[in-house]
Amino acid sequence: MSLVIGMGTMGNVAAAKAAEVQEAMIRGSVSYSRFLEAIDAGQIQAINIDPMGKNAFYRTLEGGTGSVALFNDPKLLEILNKANVDINVIAEKAQ
């Protein structure tokens, strides 16, 4: 019986964490770690990466948008692909 109660508590904690991440994503600019959490939670629909690869602009499934500073993370594209996130690179403007 205590195992079921323990799992219920864990479920509540996970639900609260997911709600917190979702709220942060709607507000706009987020930390890289929050961004990864949102990808893992299936909340990111699309990402537009600037030509230098330093920043990205995302769209959530709920229609929220925001930005995130990117790091040189060699696993990011793999993470985005596994989560079925639409990936675009913003074209540089001709000078």
Backbone torsions as a table, in degrees:
resi	resn	phi	psi	omega
1	MET	NA	-41.6	-179.3
2	SER	-66.7	-27.2	177.9
3	LEU	-63.9	-42.5	179.0
4	VAL	-65.0	-42.0	178.4
5	ILE	-63.0	-43.5	178.7
6	GLY	-60.7	-41.5	179.1
7	MET	-67.6	-35.8	177.7
8	GLY	-63.6	-41.5	178.0
9	THR	-64.3	-42.9	178.1
10	MET	-61.9	-39.1	178.2
11	GLY	-63.3	-39.4	178.5
12	ASN	-66.3	-40.2	178.2
13	VAL	-64.5	-43.4	179.3
14	ALA	-64.8	-40.2	179.2
15	ALA	-65.5	-41.1	178.7
16	ALA	-64.9	-40.4	179.1
17	LYS	-64.6	-42.6	179.2
18	ALA	-62.8	-40.7	178.6
19	ALA	-65.2	-39.0	179.0
20	GLU	-64.7	-43.9	178.9
21	VAL	-64.4	-43.5	-179.9
22	GLN	-61.0	-44.3	179.2
23	GLU	-62.1	-42.1	179.1
24	ALA	-63.6	-38.9	-178.8
25	MET	-66.3	-34.8	-179.2
26	ILE	-71.4	-31.2	-176.0
27	ARG	-70.6	-20.5	178.4
28	GLY	126.9	-122.4	-175.4
29	SER	-64.9	130.9	-178.0
30	VAL	-130.8	164.1	176.0
31	SER	-73.3	161.0	179.5
32	TYR	-61.7	-39.6	-179.4
33	SER	-65.7	-39.8	175.9
34	ARG	-63.3	-39.2	178.7
35	PHE	-61.0	-45.5	178.0
36	LEU	-63.5	-38.8	176.8
37	GLU	-62.0	-41.2	179.9
38	ALA	-66.9	-37.9	175.9
39	ILE	-62.7	-47.4	-179.6
40	ASP	-60.6	-33.7	180.0
41	ALA	-82.6	-1.1	178.3
42	GLY	75.6	25.1	-175.9
43	GLN	-94.9	-11.0	-177.6
44	ILE	-99.0	126.9	-179.8
45	GLN	-94.6	-42.8	-175.8
46	ALA	-149.3	157.0	178.9
47	ILE	-141.3	135.4	174.4
48	ASN	-114.5	117.6	-176.4
49	ILE	-98.8	133.3	179.8
50	ASP	-66.2	158.9	-175.3
51	PRO	-57.8	-28.7	-179.9
52	MET	-85.5	-9.8	179.5
53	GLY	74.2	18.6	-177.4
54	LYS	-93.8	-29.0	-177.9
55	ASN	-134.9	157.3	176.0
56	ALA	-140.7	151.3	176.9
57	PHE	-116.2	128.0	-174.9
58	TYR	-116.3	160.9	172.7
59	ARG	-128.2	130.5	179.2
60	THR	-87.6	167.4	177.3
61	LEU	-62.5	-27.0	180.0
62	GLU	-84.9	-1.0	178.6
63	GLY	94.9	-0.4	176.5
64	GLY	-71.0	153.3	178.1
65	THR	-131.4	159.1	178.3
66	GLY	-175.2	-171.6	-178.5
67	SER	-135.1	160.3	178.7
68	VAL	-147.7	139.0	173.4
69	ALA	-79.0	130.5	-178.4
70	LEU	-95.7	153.9	175.3
71	PHE	-114.6	167.2	177.5
72	ASN	-75.6	75.8	-177.8
73	ASP	-102.9	105.3	-176.6
74	PRO	-64.9	-14.3	-178.5
75	LYS	-96.3	-4.2	-174.3
76	LEU	-59.0	-48.2	-178.9
77	LEU	-61.7	-38.2	177.0
78	GLU	-63.9	-43.3	179.1
79	ILE	-61.9	-45.7	179.8
80	LEU	-63.4	-43.3	179.1
81	ASN	-63.0	-44.2	179.5
82	LYS	-62.2	-30.2	-179.3
83	ALA	-89.9	4.2	-179.6
84	ASN	57.6	39.1	176.4
85	VAL	-84.5	133.7	176.6
86	ASP	-72.8	121.4	-174.6
87	ILE	-111.4	127.4	175.7
88	ASN	-132.1	149.1	172.6
89	VAL	-111.2	128.4	-179.1
90	ILE	-70.4	127.8	-179.6
91	ALA	-70.1	141.9	175.7
92	GLU	-69.8	144.0	177.5
93	LYS	-76.0	137.7	178.3
94	ALA	-70.6	140.7	-179.2
95	GLN	-110.0	NA	NA
